[in-house]
Amino acid sequence: MKHIQAITLTTLLFLLPGCAGGLFIGAAAVGTAAGSGAFDERTVARHTDDVTIATKIDARLLAEKDMPSRWVSVEVVHGRAILTGYLPSQAHIDRALLITRQVDGVVAVTNKLRIGEPTLGTIISDSLITSKVKMGLWNDKQVSGFGIHVETVNGRVYLQGIVDEPTLRRRAVAIARKIDGVTAVINLMRSSKE
């Protein structure tokens, strides 16, 4: 019964939009990394700092008047923030980037935001693609599903995180490219040995 509950919880977490799912998965990664260090190449302290920074960015975006940030996802790895998703105008995007840059601990910001608003079909399709990519990474014997953050916007898959070897970056990209519905894979990963 515990295995069924764990699988159900994991599946639900994959389907949560944006950073909310990332926070739960991130918390699981911190707990697991503390025990073995095998899942995320960041230290527990660094991972915790990154989750804290992402949470602050989310909070600032939510608090901003006239900032419909429900379709914005924030991921942070080693202080480098990536914003993916949708906002209604370039002015909203510029404001979101400014807010992100002002958060303590942010060392760089990558903008992958698009102007517009996703359709329900796009949201569902992107969530399924993200889930399939994550499962592909988790099922791979070499690549860690916890060490790589996955976000999908309009079929474009963004991979961010820290891996042991440069070859693992290429392997993760290859895994993502095999998933039906993926239109492009954007490799934002770094190797801990570079």
N, C-alpha and C positions, 0 to 999 in steps of 0.2 A: 504494500500500500504506500509506503514511504517513497518508493521509486516512481509510482504513478503521480503522486503529489509533486515530486521534484520535476518531473517531465512537464506536467501541467503548468507549474509556476514558470519554468524556463520558457515554455511556449508563449505564455501571456506576456512575459517581459520582452520577448522579441517583437510582439505586436504593439507595444506601447509606443506612441509617437515621440519623436525628438529626444530630448535629454532626459526625460523621466525614466525611460527604459535604460538609458545609459547610466543613470545614477544607481539604479538597482543592480545592473550588471557590474558597474564599477565597484559597488560595495561588495558584491560577491567576489570580484577579482582581488580586492584588498584582503578579504578574509582568507581566500585561498593562497594568495601570494605570501601572506604572513606565515603560513604553514610550510610551504615548499619553495616559493620563489620561482616556480617553473612556468607560471602562466603569463606574467607580465614582467617585462624586462626592467621596468622601473622599480625603484625601492618602494616600500610601503609608504614611507613619508612623502616621496615625490608623487606617488599616485594619489594620496590623500590631498596633497596640495593642489593637484590638477583638478580633482573633483570639487574642491572648495572654490577654486577660481571659476570653474564652469557654473557652479551654483550661484556665485555672485553675479556673473554676467547675466544668467537667466533672470535673476531677481531684478537687476537694473533694467533689463529690457521690459519685463512685465510691469514695472513701476512707471515706466515712461508713458506720459500722456500721448495719445494718438499713435501708439506703436503696437500694431497688431502682430505680436511676436509668436502667436500660437503655431505658426508654420515655420519657425526658425529653430534649428537644432544647433547646439553648441557642443563641441568636443574640445578638450584641452589635453595636450600631451607635452610635458616639459615646458609648460608655460606658453606654448604655441596654440592659439585658439583658431579653430576653423568654424565658420558660420555657413551652414547650408540651409536651403529651403527657399521660402518665398516671402516677399514683402510687396506692398502695393505700388511703390514708386522708388525711383533712384534716391529721392530725398530721404525716404525711410531707411534705405540701405546705408546711405552715407551716415545717418544719425546712429544706426546700430553699430557701425564700424567704429565711430568716434566713442560711443559708450563702452564698447569692448576694449578699446585701447586704453581707456582711463582706469580700468580695473587693476588694482594692485596685483602684481605677479604675472601679468600678461607681457610676454617678450616679443610676440609677433602675432599678426592676425592675417588669416587667409580668407578672402571673401569668395564664397561660392554661392552667394544669394542670387536669386532670380526675381525679376519684376513680374508680379502677377499673383495668382492664387491657384493652388492645385485643385483639380477636380476630385471628386470622391473616388473615381476609378483610378486616378493617378496615385492617390494616397494608399489605396489598397494594394495596387500593383507594386509600388515602391516598398511597402511594408513586407510583402511576400518575398520580393527580391532580397531585401536586407536579411530576412530570416533564413533564406536558402543559402546566401553567401556565408552567414555566420555558422550555419550547420556544416557547410563545406569546410570551413576553417577548423571547426571543432573536431570534425571527423578525420582530418588529416593528421598523420602521425608526426609530421615535422613542424607544422605551423600551429601556433597557439591561437585558439579562438578568443582567449581572454586578452592577449597582448595587442590585438588589432581591433580598432574601432571601425565599424561599418555604418555608413549612412548612404541612402539612395535618394536622389532627387531626379524625377523624370527619367528614370532608367539609368542614370549616371551613378555609378558606385564610387564612393570616396572611401579609400582605405587610409587610416591614420594610426600610428602607433610606433612602438619600438620593437625591433626583432633582433635576434642574435647575429644573423649573417645576412649579407646582401642577397644571397641566393634565396632566402626565405621571403624576401620582398617579391621577387619574381614569381615564386611559387604561389604566393597569396594572390597576386594579380591573375595568374593563370587559372586559379580556382574560381575567382570571381567572374572571369570572362566566359566560363563554361555554363553559367546560369542563364536559363531562358529569360528573355526580357531585358538583359543588360545591354545598354547601347554604348557605354564607354566605362572604362575603369580609370580613375584618377588616383595615382600612387603618391600619397603624401607620407608614406612610412619612412622611418629612418632606421639605420642599423646601429646597434650599440657599439660596433667595432669600426665605425667610420669616423 
